[in-house]
Amino acid sequence: MVVWEKSQWGKKSFTDIDAMLEFKDKYYIFIEVKHFNGKLTTGQKILLERLVDSISCNKRKAIAVVAKHSVRYPDNIELTDCEVTDFYYKGSWKKPKKLTRVNEVVLNFTNNFDGAEMPYDYKCPIKSQTNEEWLEAYGE
């Protein structure tokens, strides 16, 4: 585990982002996952806003997602199943209108990647490529 307890300068300190997805240098998704009662710190909120705003100003699309889970340590948290509580897009924070999982946000946000679908084996009503098809078309 990486710790930065001694790395504070006044109110400034390091933070992390739980997940990030970048696609073709055009689309960016930042995800922060909190335990059921957890909240974003002010610093995390500012960081996510600034990242999304900076990327969005350069003809790219970006979104920050906050999600929650109720998994007990040390069990693994399946990111795609986490419930979205808030998201930051086009300059403001919003709440989902209905129960929304992280995988739904990713698929909806990334649905029009130059005609390509996201590299998921996730069974969704939206047609998607398998990881192998995606790697063959876009991989290195």
LINBELFEN-V815762 format. One record per pair of residues at least 24 apart in sequence whose C-alpha atoms are under 10 Angstrom apart, sorted by the first residue. I is the first residue (numbers start at 1). GAP is how many residues later the second one is. If there is no record, write none. Layout:
BEGIN
((I;GAP) (I;GAP))
END
This chain:
BEGIN
((11;32) (12;31) (13;30) (14;29) (14;30) (15;26) (15;28) (15;29) (15;32) (16;28) (16;31) (17;27) (17;30) (17;31) (18;48) (18;61) (19;46) (19;60) (20;44) (20;45) (21;41) (21;85) (22;40) (23;87) (23;90) (23;95) (24;36) (24;89) (24;90) (24;114) (25;30) (25;34) (25;35) (25;36) (26;29) (26;30) (26;32) (26;33) (26;34) (26;35) (26;36) (26;87) (26;88) (27;28) (27;29) (27;32) (27;33) (27;34) (27;35) (27;36) (27;82) (27;83) (27;86) (28;24) (28;27) (28;28) (28;32) (28;33) (28;34) (28;35) (28;36) (28;78) (28;81) (28;82) (29;32) (29;33) (29;34) (29;35) (29;36) (29;76) (29;77) (29;80) (29;81) (30;32) (30;33) (30;34) (30;35) (30;36) (30;57) (30;58) (31;32) (31;33) (31;34) (31;35) (31;36) (31;48) (31;53) (31;56) (31;71) (32;32) (32;33) (32;34) (32;35) (32;36) (32;47) (32;52) (32;55) (33;32) (33;33) (33;34) (33;35) (33;36) (33;44) (33;46) (33;49) (33;50) (33;51) (33;52) (33;69) (34;32) (34;33) (34;34) (34;35) (34;36) (34;48) (34;49) (34;51) (35;32) (35;33) (35;34) (35;35) (35;36) (35;37) (35;42) (35;47) (36;31) (36;32) (36;33) (36;34) (36;35) (36;46) (36;47) (37;31) (37;32) (37;33) (38;29) (38;30) (38;31) (39;27) (39;28) (39;29) (40;26) (45;43) (45;48) (48;39) (48;40) (49;38) (49;39) (49;40) (49;41) (49;42) (49;43) (49;44) (50;41) (52;36) (52;37) (52;38) (52;39) (53;35) (53;36) (53;37) (53;38) (53;39) (56;33) (56;34) (56;35) (57;33) (61;28) (61;29) (61;48) (61;49) (62;26) (62;27) (62;28) (62;47) (63;24) (63;25) (63;26) (63;27) (63;28) (63;30) (63;42) (63;43) (63;46) (64;24) (64;25) (64;29) (65;24) (65;28) (65;29) (65;30) (65;37) (65;40) (65;41) (66;29) (66;36) (67;33) (67;34) (67;35) (68;33) (68;34) (78;24) (79;24) (80;24) (80;25) (80;26) (80;42))
END
